[in-house]
Amino acid sequence: MKIVVPGGTGNAGAMLCRALADNGHDVVVLSRSGSPGTVRWDGRTAGAWTEEIDGADAVINLAGRSVSCRYTPENLREMMDSRVDSTRVVGQAIAAAKKPPKVWLQMSTATIYAHRFDAANDEAAGIVGGAEPDVPDYWAFSVEIAKQWEAAQQEAATPDTRKVALRAAVIMSRDRGSVFDVLRKMARLGLGGAVAGSRQYVSWIHGADLVRAVEFLLASELVGPVNLAAPNPLPQREFMRVLRAAVGMPVGSPATKWMAELGALVLRSDTELLLKSRRVVPGRLLDAGFEFTFPDWPTAAADLVRKR
């Protein structure tokens, strides 16, 4: 297949594009930087890049500002604009194509679901967040970003193109600079303990299963939101205990909420990424017959550490 991937130069995008190319697909990456091997676009307006979409078999849009930043009003607005604008212009390019792609996979996020501990969120019965009590007000804006992100795809006039929103959990890959790479280093230093009580759930997906799920969705007939998450999320305390065991570190220093705030400030990140309980399961993928190679975290963590 010829697959056009806007925003394919990020950590997860690079991993996915590399794997798709290795599997025999012709992958065209759209990049704001116009780095070697990519096609330049600005993520907001139509241009020569639209020629790549006309006649392509599929589009996988991953564009959007990284969430690894301080959640200031300015950064939150940039997250919103970069996601909605890029999705809207991709939809316009597909709508204008003489031979539009058959499928459009649009990145979204599992953050769209409510912060909760009582039950898991699947696509059918999951609770969309934004109105939870006792959480910071700005968490609702993250949910609003996800809602408008998906709405921009759904509103696109592309009747000949099947549309899927990828509600992705944290992607665990062995690439340098990935989320797993950071967590592994913390665990090896003895810093991978419980955070702020550690009841919050961590939803995740192994990078290899992400690639397999994307290829599965390219070939399936599924439409609408699909959760890209392993079927067994687990509380943060257990998640880090398993990772410490995988790297051979028997202890991990716990962190209170204020310590987490300080660490996020130093890392120029935000505590929502640590403190929100993301309990998400892949209902539609499982119902469609997809089988995970790494359905549980102990197996996935052992594999990722071994390959590092």
Secondary structure, DSSP 8 states (H G I E B T S, - for coil): -EEEEETTTSHHHHHHHHHHHHTT-EEEEEESS--TTSEE--SSS--TTHHHHTT-SEEEE--S--S-S---HHHHHHHHHHHHHHHHHHHHHHHH-SS--SEEEEEEEGGGB---SSS-B-TTT--B-S--TTS-TTHHHHHHHHHHHHHHHHTS--TTSEEEEEEE-EEE--STTSHHHHHHHHHHTT----BTTS-SEE-EEEHHHHHHHHHHHHHS---EEEEES-S--EEHHHHHHHHHHHHT------B-HHHHHHHHHHTT--THHHHS---B--HHHHHTT---S--SHHHHHHHHHHH-
